[in-house]
Structures are given as structure tokens and as C-alpha cells.
């Protein structure tokens, strides 16, 4: 069974503090949203954005938005971990080769 995705409007947003509140389309109480609930969005949220989210309970038992995305905003694909590993490995090999060449000519 999949998780329920809700829709709402970002009613308030405090960008300097990284949180705000969503006014759900279904008329329920406002839902807390933290910047960490947005993954790989091309921009930060702003007041009035239409957002899609799932609900979870925080430590105090209150509902909060999780797995949030902003309507119409591109999701930035992160490179796969294998690609990152190859980049690090390439940098390491280049550094070792440079050190070897420098040591040879000294």
C-alpha cells in the first residue's frame, strides 16, 4: 500500500529559519514543513507555492510534511554514487601521478 500524497499551498515561509506552514487543500489544520523535507529541488520554496507532501508525526506527536516537492519546480538529479566514486578515484590517481612526476624530477 502506497503512502498518501497531499496537496496544499505554502501559507507562510521563513527562509532565514528554513521552515513554514502548509495550508492543506482538504481544509485540515496547517502542516509544519522544514526545508529538509525538500530533496533535490532546483530552488528554495516561497510563500504561495503549491506543494505535494506526505504526512509523518514528529517527536511530539504533531504532524509534519515529509517527502515534499514544489509543483512546477525541477527536481535536480544527483549523480549516482558509482559516478562519484570514479571521480574520487580519478582525482586520487591524478594526485599520485603528479607526486610521482615531481619526485622523479627533484
C-alpha positions as CSV (number, residue, x, y, z in Angstrom):
1,X,0.0,0.0,0.0
2,X,1.4,3.4,-1.1
3,X,1.7,6.5,1.1
4,X,-0.9,9.2,0.7
5,X,0.3,12.3,-1.1
6,X,-1.4,15.6,0.0
7,X,-1.6,18.9,-1.8
8,X,-1.6,22.4,-0.3
9,X,-0.3,25.9,-0.5
10,X,2.7,27.2,1.4
11,X,0.9,29.7,3.6
12,X,4.0,31.0,5.4
13,X,7.7,30.6,4.8
14,X,10.6,31.9,6.9
15,X,13.6,31.4,4.6
16,X,16.1,32.5,7.1
17,X,14.9,29.8,9.5
18,X,14.1,27.1,6.9
19,X,10.5,26.4,7.8
20,X,6.9,27.3,7.2
21,X,3.4,26.1,7.2
22,X,1.2,24.5,4.5
23,X,-2.5,25.2,4.2
24,X,-3.9,21.8,3.1
25,X,-6.4,21.7,0.2
26,X,-8.6,19.5,2.2
27,X,-9.2,22.2,4.9
28,X,-7.3,20.4,7.7
29,X,-5.0,22.2,10.2
30,X,-1.9,23.8,8.9
31,X,1.1,21.4,8.5
32,X,4.6,22.2,9.5
33,X,7.2,22.0,6.8
34,X,11.0,22.1,7.3
35,X,13.5,22.7,4.4
36,X,14.9,19.2,5.0
37,X,11.7,17.7,3.7
38,X,12.5,19.0,0.2
39,X,15.0,16.9,-1.6
40,X,16.8,17.9,-4.8
41,X,14.6,20.9,-5.7
42,X,16.0,23.4,-8.2
43,X,15.1,26.3,-5.9
44,X,14.0,27.1,-2.3
45,X,10.3,27.4,-1.5
46,X,8.5,30.6,-1.3
47,X,5.1,31.7,0.1
48,X,2.3,30.8,-2.2
49,X,4.0,27.7,-3.7
50,X,1.8,24.7,-4.4
51,X,3.3,21.7,-2.7
52,X,2.8,18.0,-2.6
53,X,3.8,16.1,0.6
54,X,3.3,13.1,2.8
55,X,2.5,13.3,6.5
56,X,4.6,11.9,9.4
57,X,4.5,12.5,13.1
58,X,7.3,14.4,14.8
59,X,8.7,13.5,18.3
60,X,6.0,15.5,20.0
61,X,3.2,13.7,18.1
62,X,2.4,16.6,15.8
63,X,2.0,16.1,12.0
64,X,4.7,17.4,9.7
65,X,5.3,17.3,5.9
66,X,7.9,14.9,4.6
67,X,9.0,14.0,1.0
68,X,7.8,17.4,-0.1
69,X,8.1,18.7,-3.6
70,X,7.1,22.1,-5.2
71,X,4.7,22.0,-8.1
72,X,6.4,23.1,-11.4
73,X,9.9,23.1,-9.9
74,X,12.5,20.9,-11.5
75,X,14.0,18.0,-9.5
76,X,17.8,18.0,-9.7
77,X,19.1,14.6,-10.3
78,X,22.1,13.7,-8.2
79,X,24.9,11.7,-9.7
80,X,24.9,8.1,-8.9
81,X,27.3,7.0,-6.1
82,X,29.3,4.9,-8.6
83,X,30.0,8.1,-10.6
84,X,31.1,9.9,-7.5
85,X,33.4,7.1,-6.6
86,X,35.0,7.2,-10.1
87,X,35.5,11.0,-9.8
88,X,37.3,10.5,-6.4
89,X,39.4,7.6,-7.8
90,X,40.4,9.7,-10.8
91,X,41.4,12.6,-8.6
92,X,43.4,10.3,-6.4
93,X,45.2,8.7,-9.4
94,X,46.0,12.2,-10.8
95,X,47.4,13.4,-7.5
96,X,49.6,10.3,-7.1
97,X,50.8,10.6,-10.7
98,X,51.7,14.3,-10.1
99,X,53.5,13.4,-6.9
100,X,55.5,10.7,-8.7
101,X,56.5,13.0,-11.6
102,X,57.5,15.8,-9.1
103,X,59.6,13.3,-7.1
104,X,61.3,12.0,-10.3
105,X,62.5,15.4,-11.4
106,X,63.8,16.5,-8.0
